[in-house]
Amino acid sequence: MPAGRDDVWLTLAVPPAALEKPARLELEGRAMIDGEMIRQVAVPSEDMMQAFINRHLVPAQDWMVSVHGSPRFKLPTKQASKGRGKAKAVAALRPRPLEPPSPARPLRLRAGSTVVAEIPAPPAVIDQLDDIVLTLIDPPNGVDVEGLSPLPGGVAVRVRCEAGKAEPGLKGNLIVEAAIETTTGGDGNGPAKTRRSPLGLLPAIPFEIVAPASDVASQTP
C-alpha cells in the first residue's frame, strides 16, 4: 500500500490446475509507524447494498477462493494456429527474458509520454493480439492503455500518461482487463454486431507517476 493511499487494487495469482477444495486465504497488512512495524490481519468482508442506496462492508467468516481450472472463455483454436509462426519469429528476434513491473521496480509514468510494460502471457494469447482489447479498471486521471504488441513469452502493453491530468507522485497498481472481440453479420447478412468476451485480468502493474522532464529541469539549482 503506497504512502498516502487509503485503498489500492490488486490481483491474485492462482495455480493453473484445479484445487480439490476451496482454499482459505488470509491477508495481513504491515506498516512502519514511528520506527515500529505494525501488523494487522484483515477481516474478510462483503460489499453489500442496503435498500438500493447505502453500501456496507459486512464481516464474513472466511475469505475463500475456488480454483476449478476451466477458463471462462477459450480462445478459438483455429485462429490461434495461424499465428504460431509469427510468435516464433518474435522469440528469435528478442531472446532476453521479460522484465515485468514489480513493487520494487514500478512502471514509471511520465506526464506527456508513453511507456511499455512487459507482461507474461501464454502463446494462445500472443497469437490472438489482433482481436484482443485492453481496458483499465478505475485508472488514475490521465492514464490509459494505447495498445499491445507481441513479445516472446508475453506482451508489451503501451501505457499513455497525459500531461496536465496525471498527478505526479501518485503510486498504486494498474488493473488491466483483457477481452477478445469478434464481429458477426454485415455485408448483406444484417447489421454487424461486435461481441466482447472477457479473458480475465492481467497481473497488477505497479506504477508511479513522475514529474515531466521539463519540471525536473526547472527545479534543478
SULBELFEN-V245271 format. One record per backbone hydrogen bond with DSSP energy under -0.5 kcal/mol. NH is the residue of the N-H (numbers start at 1). CO is the residue of the C=O. E is the energy in kcal/mol with one decimal. If there is no record, write none. Layout:
BEGIN
NH_CO_E ; NH_CO_E
END
This chain:
BEGIN
5_2_-1.7 ; 13_11_-0.5 ; 19_67_-2.5 ; 23_65_-2.8 ; 25_23_-0.5 ; 25_63_-3.2 ; 29_40_-3.2 ; 31_38_-2.2 ; 33_31_-0.7 ; 33_36_-2.8 ; 34_32_-0.5 ; 36_33_-1.8 ; 38_31_-3.4 ; 38_36_-0.6 ; 40_29_-2.4 ; 42_27_-3.4 ; 44_42_-0.6 ; 46_58_-2.3 ; 48_46_-0.9 ; 48_56_-2.9 ; 50_54_-4.1 ; 51_49_-0.5 ; 53_50_-1.8 ; 54_50_-1.1 ; 56_48_-2.9 ; 58_46_-2.7 ; 58_56_-0.8 ; 59_57_-0.6 ; 60_44_-3.2 ; 63_25_-0.5 ; 64_62_-0.7 ; 65_23_-2.2 ; 68_66_-0.6 ; 71_69_-0.5 ; 80_76_-2.1 ; 81_77_-1.7 ; 82_79_-1.2 ; 83_79_-0.6 ; 83_80_-0.8 ; 84_81_-0.6 ; 87_83_-2.1 ; 88_84_-2.1 ; 89_85_-2.0 ; 90_86_-2.1 ; 91_87_-2.0 ; 92_88_-1.9 ; 93_89_-1.5 ; 94_90_-1.5 ; 102_105_-1.6 ; 105_102_-0.7 ; 107_206_-3.2 ; 108_106_-0.6 ; 109_107_-0.8 ; 109_208_-2.7 ; 110_108_-0.6 ; 111_109_-0.5 ; 111_210_-1.1 ; 112_161_-2.9 ; 113_110_-1.6 ; 113_161_-0.8 ; 115_159_-2.4 ; 117_157_-2.7 ; 118_99_-0.5 ; 119_117_-0.6 ; 119_155_-2.7 ; 121_153_-1.9 ; 125_122_-1.0 ; 126_122_-1.7 ; 127_123_-2.3 ; 128_125_-1.2 ; 129_126_-1.1 ; 131_128_-1.9 ; 132_128_-0.7 ; 132_129_-0.7 ; 133_179_-2.9 ; 135_177_-2.1 ; 137_175_-2.8 ; 138_136_-0.6 ; 143_140_-1.7 ; 144_160_-2.1 ; 146_158_-2.8 ; 147_158_-1.0 ; 149_156_-1.6 ; 151_154_-2.5 ; 153_151_-0.5 ; 154_151_-1.9 ; 155_119_-2.7 ; 156_149_-3.2 ; 157_117_-3.0 ; 157_155_-0.6 ; 158_147_-2.8 ; 158_156_-0.6 ; 159_115_-3.1 ; 159_157_-0.6 ; 160_144_-3.1 ; 161_113_-2.4 ; 162_142_-3.6 ; 162_160_-0.5 ; 165_162_-1.2 ; 166_162_-1.7 ; 168_166_-0.7 ; 169_209_-3.8 ; 170_167_-1.8 ; 172_207_-1.6 ; 174_205_-2.8 ; 175_137_-0.5 ; 175_173_-0.5 ; 176_174_-0.6 ; 177_135_-3.1 ; 177_175_-0.5 ; 178_200_-3.0 ; 179_133_-2.1 ; 180_197_-2.5 ; 181_131_-2.9 ; 182_195_-2.4 ; 184_193_-2.7 ; 186_190_-2.4 ; 189_186_-1.2 ; 193_184_-3.1 ; 195_182_-3.3 ; 195_193_-0.5 ; 197_180_-2.6 ; 197_195_-0.5 ; 198_196_-0.5 ; 199_178_-3.0 ; 200_178_-1.3 ; 202_176_-2.8 ; 205_174_-2.4 ; 206_204_-0.7 ; 207_172_-2.6 ; 208_107_-2.5 ; 209_170_-2.5 ; 210_109_-2.8 ; 210_208_-0.6 ; 216_212_-1.9 ; 217_213_-2.3 ; 218_214_-1.9 ; 219_215_-1.1 ; 220_216_-0.6 ; 220_217_-0.8
END
